[in-house]
Amino acid sequence: MSTARFDEFTTVDWVDDGAKEQQRQQRLPRAWVHLAYDAAVSWMVVVVVGALIGVNTAFISIVTEWLSDLKLGVCTTGWWLNEEFCCWEEPGSSCAQWATWDQLLLGRHAAVVRWLGFVAVGTGVATLCAWLVRAYAPMAAGSGLPEIKATLSGYSVRGFMGGWTLLMKSIGLAMAVASGLSVGKEGPAVHMGCCVGNVVSRNFAKYRASASRRREIVSASAAAGVAVAFGAPIGGVLFSLEDLSSHFPRKTLWRSFLCALVATVSLQAMNPFWTGKLVMFQATYDRDWHFFEILFFVLLGVFGGVYGGLCIRLNLRVAALRKRHSATLGAVREVAILALATTAVTHTNSYTRKDMGELLSELLQECGSPGSSSRLCMPAHATSVVWALFWATAIRSAGTVLAYGCKVPCGIFVPSMAIGASFGRMLGTVVQMAHNAHPKWRVFAQCAPDTPCITPATYAFLGAAAAMSGVTKVTVAVVVIMYELTGAINFIVPTMIVVMVAKVVGDMLVEGGISEQLMLLNGLPFVEEADNQPLLLDKPAAALMHAADDSHVLPASGLPASELQRILDAASATAIRGFPVVDNLHDMRLVGYVSHSNIVNELAETPLLSRSVVSFGGARELSDLSEAATVSLAHIVNTSPVTVRPRTSAETTAEIFRKLGPRVILVTSEDDGQLVGLVTRKDVLRYTRSTNND
C-alpha cells in the first residue's frame, strides 16, 4: 500500500470550515431578502448543475455514436450522420446511403478493407484522444472515481475538477469509447458531473469560501453523473451514498435527488438516441422466472464475483507495470498499441465489433420484442451463438483488464456489464437448449407446456448486474440501477441474489472494489472504514504523532516579524498547513492553533514592518501598527483545538478524525497541558498502510 501521492492532496479541516461557515451566516444581513437568497442559492446551483450535466451527457452520446459508426463506414448523404440517422428511412442492410469502407474505396465487398478501416479509424481516434489529454489536461485520464472518493473524504487536489479538465474529459471520453477500447463512459460521467458542480458553484461566494458546501454540490453532482449514465436517478443517489461519499447528511440527500432528477429530465428532453430512452440499453421483460432458475442465478453471481476478483487483481498488476515502464513506453504510444491490438481482435467477433451500448441493447432484449436479434433468437444457430458469446466474454475481459487505467478517460462499469451480459446470455442459451432437448427433466417440471420457459435475455440482465457488482463491490445501488433500467419488479429478488453472491465471492478473492484498490496502489488518501481499526488497537496516540520539537511551534508573544516570515516560507516549502501556539518555547503550554492560510491572508491586508513583533496572545490591534509595534494576531487563533493525551488510544484518535474531520489533533501532556506533539489525518493513513505492508 502506497502513500506516494499524499503530498499532492491538501487536507480539508472540516471543523475549521464549519466554524467559518457559521461566522459567515452570522454576518449576513438580517433582512428577509438576503436570508431568502442565501437559502435559495443552494437549490439554484443544484438545478443549474443538473441541467448542464444532462445536456453535456447528451452531446457526448451523440458524438460517441457518430465516431463509433465511423469505424464501419460513412454516410454518403451527410458525413456528420451516424448509420442509424443516415438510414432512418431505410433501416436494415438495404440502406443505400450508408457506405462501408470497402464500398467507398473499392466499390465492392472486401473484408480485409473493412477490417483495415475499422482498425485504422479506431487506432487514430484513440491516439488523438491520448495526445489531447496528455497535452491539455492530464487529470482527465482514467475514470476519476478514486480521486473523487479522496476529495469527498476531505482531501483536495488543485485542477482535478477545473474547467479544462471538464472540457478534455468530455471530448476525450467520446473519442475513447468510440475508438473501440474496452472502456466505458459511466465512471468518467461521474467525474464530469463533479467538474460541472465545481465550476458552477465556485461562481458563488457561499461555495467559494466553504469546502463543506462544495462537498454537498460535488456529492449531488456525482449522483447526477451516475443518473444520466444509466438513466437511473434513484440509483445515482444511492451510488453516491453507498460508494462515493463518506459524509452524506439528509440535506445532501435532498439536493442529490433534485440534481439527479433535473439531469435526467434534461437528458430526456435532449433525446440523443431519438428513441425516448435515456440510455441505449434500456429493456423491459414480460415473463416471470421459475424457482429452479435460482441455481443458475447463483452461477451467474459466482461468475460475477470471480470476474470481479480476477479483473481487480490482474488490472492492479497491469497498473503496476504501467507505472514502472511509463517513461520508456509513453502514454500516447501505449494507447496506440492497445487500440491497434483491441480493434484488430474485436473486429473478428460480431459481438465485440459492436459498440458496447449497442451490444447490451441486443443482449438484454427478449426474443420477439422490437430490436431483438434474429440470430440470438434462432434455435438453429444456438450452438454458434454460444461459442461466439464465449469468445466475446474472453476477448472483452482481456481488453478491459488491459485498457482500464490507461491515459484516456475510461470507465469499467459498462465493459463489466457487457462481459456479464455476454456470459449470462450464453448461460441462458445453454439452459434453453437443455430445456428444448429434454423438456421432461425433473428440473424443468415447473415449466408450462407449449410456452417459453427460459428467457436468455433475463440471464444477460442478471449477468450484467453480477459483473458490475463483482468489480465495484456495490450492492444496493446496483440492484436499484438495474431495476430502473428495466422496470422488471419481478426480477428484484433474482437481482439481489446474484449481487449478494457476487459480493461474497468477490470479497473472498480481493477486499474492496477496484476504486479502493487503485487508491491504495496509487497512494491516494481517503477516510478508510473501520476494517483497518484492529491495526490501531493497543496503540497510543503517541505512536502516530510528530514530536513537538519536530513541528513548527509559534510562541504566543515576542516573535519577530522576520522570524515569522522565515517560518512561513519554510512551511510553504514543506506543505505545513498550521502551527500550534504555546505560551513560550520553554514551558510549551498549549494556547491554541493557527492555520498557515489565515496568517498569510491577514498579513496580505496589512504587511508587517521589519522591526515589528508579532503576538498571538492579544496585544494591540493591527490599526496600531507602527515601527517596533507589537502586532496582535490573536483573533485568528483557534483557542479550543481538538486535543488528546499521549496515552489516548490510536483507535479513538482515528475515530475523531473520521467523525469530526479536523486536519490536525494536538497531543498534550496529562497534567499541565504541555504540548507534546501533533497528529494529522495523513499520519493515521501512513501508519495503517505501512503496518499493512509489513
Residue pairs with C-beta under 8 A, 6 or more apart in sequence:
1 520
1 521
1 689
1 690
1 692
1 693
2 520
2 521
2 522
2 523
2 689
3 523
3 525
3 682
3 685
3 686
3 689
3 690
4 522
4 523
5 522
5 523
5 524
5 525
6 523
6 525
6 682
6 685
6 686
7 575
8 157
9 150
9 155
9 156
9 157
9 524
9 525
10 155
10 156
10 157
10 158
10 575
10 577
11 154
11 155
11 525
11 577
11 663
11 680
11 681
11 682
12 154
12 155
12 156
12 211
12 661
12 663
13 577
13 595
13 661
13 662
13 663
13 664
14 154
14 211
14 212
14 660
14 661
14 662
15 642
15 660
15 661
15 662
15 663
16 595
16 638
16 662
16 663
17 210
17 211
17 212
18 212
19 638
20 209
20 210
21 210
21 212
21 213
24 206
24 209
24 210
25 38
28 34
28 35
28 38
29 35
38 206
41 204
41 206
42 206
42 213
42 216
42 255
43 255
43 258
45 197
45 200
45 201
45 204
45 207
45 217
46 217
46 220
46 255
46 258
46 259
46 262
47 258
47 259
47 262
48 200
49 193
49 196
49 197
49 200
49 201
49 217
49 220
49 221
49 224
49 259
50 220
50 224
50 258
50 259
50 260
50 261
50 262
50 263
50 266
51 262
51 263
51 266
52 196
52 200
52 266
53 192
53 193
53 196
53 221
53 224
53 225
53 228
53 259
53 263
53 266
54 224
54 228
54 262
54 263
54 264
54 265
54 266
54 267
54 268
54 269
54 270
55 266
55 267
55 270
56 170
56 192
56 196
57 189
57 192
57 228
57 229
57 263
57 267
58 266
58 267
58 270
58 271
58 272
59 170
59 270
59 272
60 170
60 173
60 174
60 185
61 272
61 273
62 272
63 174
63 178
64 173
64 174
64 177
64 178
64 185
64 355
65 82
65 84
65 178
65 272
65 273
65 355
66 80
66 81
66 82
66 178
67 125
67 174
67 175
67 178
67 179
68 82
68 177
68 178
68 180
68 355
69 82
69 83
69 84
70 121
70 125
70 178
71 117
71 118
71 121
71 122
71 178
71 180
71 343
72 83
72 100
72 101
72 114
72 117
72 118
73 83
73 98
73 99
73 100
73 101
73 103
73 104
73 117
74 98
74 99
74 101
74 104
75 81
75 82
75 83
75 85
75 86
75 97
75 98
75 99
76 97
76 98
76 99
76 104
77 86
77 97
78 86
83 95
83 98
84 91
84 274
85 274
86 95
86 97
86 98
87 95
87 97
87 98
90 96
90 97
100 114
100 117
101 113
101 114
101 116
101 117
101 118
102 108
102 109
102 110
102 111
102 113
102 114
102 117
103 109
105 113
105 117
106 113
114 347
115 344
115 347
118 180
118 343
118 347
118 353
119 340
119 343
119 344
119 347
122 179
122 180
122 181
122 339
122 342
122 343
123 179
123 336
123 339
123 340
123 343
125 175
125 178
125 179
125 339
126 175
126 176
126 179
126 180
126 181
126 335
126 336
126 338
126 339
126 408
127 332
127 335
127 336
127 339
128 175
129 171
129 172
129 175
129 176
129 179
129 335
129 408
129 409
130 331
130 332
130 334
130 335
130 336
130 406
130 407
130 408
131 332
132 168
132 171
132 172
132 175
133 140
133 141
133 168
133 172
133 407
133 408
133 409
134 141
134 331
134 332
134 407
136 164
136 167
136 168
137 164
137 165
137 167
137 168
137 169
138 407
139 147
139 157
139 159
139 160
139 165
140 165
140 168
140 169
140 172
140 409
141 331
141 406
141 407
141 408
141 409
141 410
142 405
142 407
142 409
142 410
143 187
143 188
143 190
143 191
143 404
143 409
143 410
143 411
143 412
143 515
144 160
144 169
144 187
144 188
144 190
144 191
144 194
144 409
145 187
145 190
145 191
145 244
145 515
146 515
146 516
146 518
146 519
146 522
146 524
147 157
147 160
147 191
147 524
148 190
148 191
148 194
148 218
148 222
148 244
149 243
149 244
149 246
149 515
149 516
149 519
149 524
149 526
150 157
150 519
150 524
150 525
150 526
151 157
151 160
151 161
151 194
151 218
152 215
152 218
152 219
152 222
152 244
152 245
152 246
152 247
153 246
153 247
153 525
153 526
153 527
154 246
154 527
154 661
154 681
155 524
155 525
155 526
156 211
159 165
161 191
161 194
161 195
161 197
161 198
161 199
161 218
162 195
162 198
162 199
163 195
163 199
165 195
166 192
166 195
166 196
166 199
169 188
169 191
169 192
169 195
169 409
170 192
172 408
172 409
173 185
173 188
173 189
173 192
173 409
174 185
175 408
176 183
176 408
176 409
176 410
177 183
177 184
177 185
177 355
177 356
178 355
179 339
179 343
180 339
180 342
180 343
180 346
181 335
181 338
181 339
181 342
181 399
181 403
181 406
181 408
181 410
182 342
182 356
182 396
182 399
182 400
182 402
182 403
182 404
182 415
183 400
183 403
183 404
183 406
183 408
183 409
183 410
183 411
183 412
183 415
184 356
184 410
184 411
184 412
184 413
184 414
184 415
184 416
184 417
185 229
185 409
185 411
185 414
186 226
186 229
186 230
186 411
186 413
186 414
187 410
187 411
187 412
187 413
188 409
188 410
188 411
189 225
189 226
189 228
189 229
189 411
190 222
190 225
190 226
190 229
190 244
191 225
191 409
192 225
193 221
193 222
193 223
193 224
193 225
193 226
193 228
193 263
194 218
194 221
194 222
194 225
196 221
197 217
197 218
197 220
197 221
197 259
198 214
198 217
198 218
198 221
200 217
201 207
201 208
201 213
201 214
201 217
202 208
202 214
206 213
207 213
207 214
207 217
215 247
215 252
216 251
216 252
216 255
217 255
219 240
219 244
219 245
219 248
219 252
219 255
219 256
220 240
220 252
220 255
220 256
220 258
220 259
220 260
221 259
222 236
222 239
222 240
222 244
222 245
222 256
223 233
223 236
223 237
223 239
223 240
223 241
223 256
223 257
223 259
223 260
224 236
224 256
224 259
224 260
224 262
224 263
224 264
225 236
225 263
226 232
226 235
226 236
226 239
226 240
226 260
226 477
226 481
227 233
227 235
227 236
227 237
227 260
227 261
227 263
227 264
228 236
228 263
228 264
228 267
228 278
229 236
229 279
229 413
230 236
230 278
230 279
230 481
230 484
230 485
231 264
231 267
231 277
231 278
231 279
231 282
231 484
231 485
232 480
232 481
232 484
232 485
233 257
233 260
233 261
233 263
233 264
233 484
234 257
234 260
234 480
234 484
235 477
235 478
235 480
235 481
235 483
235 484
236 256
236 260
236 481
237 253
237 256
237 257
237 260
238 476
238 477
238 480
239 474
239 477
239 481
240 248
240 256
241 248
241 253
241 256
241 477
242 474
242 475
242 476
242 477
243 472
243 474
243 477
243 513
243 515
245 252
246 526
246 527
246 658
247 661
264 278
267 278
268 276
268 278
273 280
279 357
279 485
280 357
280 358
280 360
280 361
281 357
281 360
281 361
281 364
281 485
282 361
282 485
282 486
283 361
283 364
283 365
283 366
283 369
283 457
283 461
283 485
283 486
284 366
284 369
284 486
284 487
284 488
285 366
285 455
285 457
285 458
285 461
285 486
285 488
285 490
285 491
286 366
287 366
287 452
287 455
287 458
288 490
289 455
289 458
289 490
289 491
289 494
290 446
290 447
290 453
291 446
292 443
292 444
292 445
292 446
293 431
293 454
293 494
294 494
294 497
296 427
296 428
296 431
296 459
297 462
297 494
297 497
297 498
297 501
298 497
298 498
298 501
299 427
300 420
300 423
300 424
300 427
300 459
300 462
300 463
300 466
300 498
300 501
301 466
301 497
301 498
301 499
301 500
301 501
301 502
301 505
302 501
302 502
302 505
303 420
303 423
303 427
303 463
303 466
303 467
303 502
304 420
304 463
304 465
304 466
304 467
304 468
304 469
304 470
304 498
304 499
304 501
304 502
304 505
304 506
305 466
305 470
305 501
305 502
305 503
305 504
305 505
305 506
305 507
305 508
305 509
306 470
306 505
306 506
306 509
307 397
307 416
307 419
307 420
307 423
307 466
307 467
307 470
307 471
308 416
308 467
308 469
308 470
308 471
308 472
308 473
308 502
308 506
308 509
308 510
308 513
308 514
309 470
309 505
309 506
309 508
309 509
309 510
310 509
311 397
311 400
311 401
311 412
311 416
311 470
311 471
311 514
312 471
312 506
312 509
312 510
312 513
312 514
312 517
313 509
313 510
314 401
315 400
315 401
315 404
315 405
315 514
316 517
316 518
316 521
318 401
318 402
318 405
319 405
319 518
319 521
319 522
320 521
322 334
322 405
322 406
326 334
331 406
331 407
332 407
334 406
334 407
335 406
335 407
335 408
338 402
338 403
338 406
342 399
342 402
342 403
345 352
345 395
345 399
346 352
346 353
346 395
346 396
346 399
347 353
349 388
349 391
349 392
349 395
350 388
351 359
351 388
351 389
351 392
351 422
352 359
352 392
352 395
352 396
352 399
354 362
356 414
356 415
356 417
356 418
357 414
359 418
359 421
359 422
360 414
360 417
360 418
360 421
360 464
361 371
362 371
362 372
362 373
362 376
363 376
363 418
363 421
363 422
363 424
363 425
363 457
363 460
364 421
364 457
364 460
364 461
364 464
364 486
365 371
365 372
365 373
365 457
366 372
366 455
366 457
366 458
367 376
367 377
367 452
367 455
367 456
367 457
368 377
372 457
375 381
375 385
376 385
376 425
376 429
376 456
379 433
379 436
382 429
382 432
382 433
383 433
385 426
385 429
386 426
386 429
386 430
386 433
389 422
389 423
389 425
389 426
389 429
390 426
392 422
393 419
393 422
393 423
393 426
396 415
396 418
396 419
396 422
397 419
399 415
400 412
400 415
400 416
400 419
403 410
404 410
404 411
404 412
404 415
404 514
405 518
412 471
412 472
412 514
413 468
413 472
416 464
416 467
416 468
416 470
416 471
416 472
417 464
417 465
417 467
417 468
418 464
419 467
420 460
420 463
420 464
420 465
420 466
420 467
420 468
420 470
421 460
421 461
421 463
421 464
421 467
422 460
422 463
423 463
423 467
424 456
424 459
424 460
424 461
424 462
424 463
424 464
424 466
425 456
425 457
425 459
425 460
425 463
427 459
427 463
428 454
428 455
428 456
428 457
428 458
428 459
428 460
429 456
431 454
431 456
431 459
432 453
432 454
432 456
434 441
435 441
435 444
435 447
435 453
435 454
438 444
439 447
439 449
444 453
446 453
447 453
447 454
458 488
458 491
458 494
461 482
461 486
461 488
461 491
462 491
462 494
462 495
462 498
463 498
464 482
465 478
465 479
465 482
465 495
465 498
465 499
465 502
466 498
466 499
466 501
466 502
467 502
468 474
468 478
469 475
469 478
469 498
469 499
469 502
469 503
469 506
470 502
470 503
470 505
470 506
471 506
471 513
471 514
472 478
472 513
472 514
472 515
473 503
473 506
473 507
473 512
473 513
473 516
474 513
475 499
475 500
475 503
478 495
478 499
479 492
479 495
479 496
479 499
482 491
482 495
483 489
483 491
483 492
483 495
510 517
511 531
512 520
518 524
519 526
520 689
525 681
525 682
525 685
526 685
527 657
527 658
527 681
528 685
528 688
532 688
532 692
533 651
533 654
535 687
535 688
535 691
535 692
536 649
536 650
536 651
536 653
536 654
536 684
536 687
536 688
537 649
537 651
538 649
539 649
539 650
539 651
540 646
540 647
540 648
540 649
540 650
541 644
541 645
541 646
541 647
541 648
541 649
541 650
541 652
541 653
541 665
541 667
541 679
542 646
542 647
542 667
542 676
542 677
543 650
543 687
544 650
544 653
544 679
544 683
544 684
544 687
545 646
545 667
545 676
545 677
545 678
545 679
545 683
546 677
546 678
546 679
546 680
546 683
547 676
547 677
548 580
548 588
548 675
548 676
548 677
548 678
550 677
551 579
551 580
551 677
551 678
552 567
552 570
552 571
552 576
552 579
553 579
553 580
553 581
553 582
553 585
553 588
553 675
554 564
554 567
554 579
554 580
554 581
554 582
554 594
554 616
555 581
555 582
555 583
555 584
555 585
555 616
556 581
556 582
556 583
556 584
556 591
556 615
556 616
556 617
557 613
557 615
557 616
557 617
557 619
557 630
558 613
558 615
559 613
559 614
559 615
559 616
560 612
560 613
560 614
561 608
561 609
561 610
561 611
561 612
561 613
561 614
561 631
562 610
564 599
564 608
564 614
565 608
567 579
568 596
568 599
568 600
570 576
571 577
571 579
571 596
572 596
576 596
577 595
577 596
577 597
577 663
577 664
578 593
578 594
578 595
578 596
578 663
578 664
579 593
579 594
579 596
579 599
580 590
580 592
580 593
580 641
580 666
580 675
580 678
581 590
581 591
581 592
581 593
581 594
581 616
581 617
581 637
582 588
582 589
582 590
582 591
582 675
583 589
583 591
583 617
587 674
588 674
588 675
589 672
589 673
589 674
589 675
590 641
590 643
590 666
590 668
590 673
590 674
590 675
591 616
591 617
591 637
591 639
592 616
592 637
592 638
592 639
592 640
592 641
593 637
593 638
593 641
593 664
593 666
594 616
594 633
594 636
594 637
594 638
595 636
595 638
598 636
599 633
599 636
602 622
602 633
602 636
605 622
606 622
606 625
608 614
608 625
608 631
609 625
609 626
609 627
609 628
609 629
611 627
611 628
612 625
612 627
612 628
612 629
612 630
612 631
613 628
613 629
613 630
613 631
614 630
614 631
614 633
615 630
615 631
615 632
615 633
615 634
616 632
616 633
616 634
616 637
617 632
617 634
618 632
618 634
619 630
619 631
619 632
619 634
620 629
620 630
620 631
620 632
621 632
622 631
622 632
625 631
641 662
641 664
641 665
641 666
642 656
642 660
642 662
642 664
642 665
642 666
643 665
643 666
643 667
643 668
644 652
644 653
644 656
644 665
644 666
644 667
644 668
644 679
645 667
645 668
645 669
645 670
646 667
646 669
646 670
646 676
646 677
647 670
650 684
650 687
653 665
653 679
653 684
654 684
656 662
656 665
657 665
657 681
657 684
662 681
663 680
663 681
664 678
664 679
664 680
664 681
665 678
665 679
665 680
666 675
666 677
666 678
667 675
667 676
667 677
667 678
667 679
668 674
668 675
668 676
669 675
669 676
